[in-house]
Amino acid sequence: MKKIIVLTGAGISAESGIKTFRDHDGLWENYDVMEVASIDGWHKNQELVLRFYNARRKDLDTVQPNAAHKALAALEEKYKVVIITQNVDDLHERGGSTNIIHLHGELNKVRSIIHDDLVYDWKKDLHLGDTCERGTQLRPHIVWFGEAVPMLEPAVMEVLEADVVLVVGTSMQVYPAASLVGYAPPHCPIYYIDPRPTINYELSTRKNLSIVEENATTGVQQVVEELLLKV
């Protein structure tokens, strides 16, 4: 069974109604990124950071996976599919996909500030004083600016084995995630689905690149139909 790697970014979730940080009406307009999404911001004002992610968690309960999420799940009928996402929502899971690597963490999980292996499912508000089983404060299970990306190496190992790569809803400007496509085998077809595609260095060197200038819901369904017909 051939392996399809899908690299997704904020654009696929935006069509479900989740605001992105970079849109003109996005989240950054109300918050300084370094105040709510950096390790320094956490040390400076933990209550502010917790309020921010509590609100994001509530927002997530109001949205549903869209046609793009569901189409990617349909690929599992004929392919081994690994989704590597920069998104912290659970829309891929709710859309039916079963093998997902979250590069930047997961909104519905929390972890100990000291014991990184103590990770818990969490859908309610998180407050100061909420602790892990060893008595240390819990924090959002999010990779912030200034922190390492622990799932990057497992993601690289998956991309190295790709037969096909789909890139969906990402500007391909945020590293290290944007570098992943460069690890795909030279022969590997790459489909880049985005209404405003940005060709970074890794994409510019690919000979087997197909650009689909569509939004996620339209472009993903189009490419998925094509791939399912090829099996």
Sequence and secondary structure as in RCSB ss.txt:
>XXXX:A:sequence
MKKIIVLTGAGISAESGIKTFRDHDGLWENYDVMEVASIDGWHKNQELVLRFYNARRKDLDTVQPNAAHKALAAL
EEKYKVVIITQNVDDLHERGGSTNIIHLHGELNKVRSIIHDDLVYDWKKDLHLGDTCERGTQLRPHIVWFGEAVP
MLEPAVMEVLEADVVLVVGTSMQVYPAASLVGYAPPHCPIYYIDPRPTINYELSTRKNLSIVEENATTGVQQVVE
ELLLKV
>XXXX:A:secstr
  EEEEEE HHHHHTTT   SSSTTSGGGTS HHHHSBHHHHHH HHHHHHHHHHHHHHHTT    HHHHHHHHG
GGTSEEEEEES  SSHHHHHT   EEETTEEEEEEEESS TT EEE  S   TT B TTS BEEEEE  BTS  T
THHHHHHHHTT SEEEEES  S STTGGGGGGGS TT  EEEE SS    HHHHT SSEEEE S HHHHHHHHHH
HHHHH 
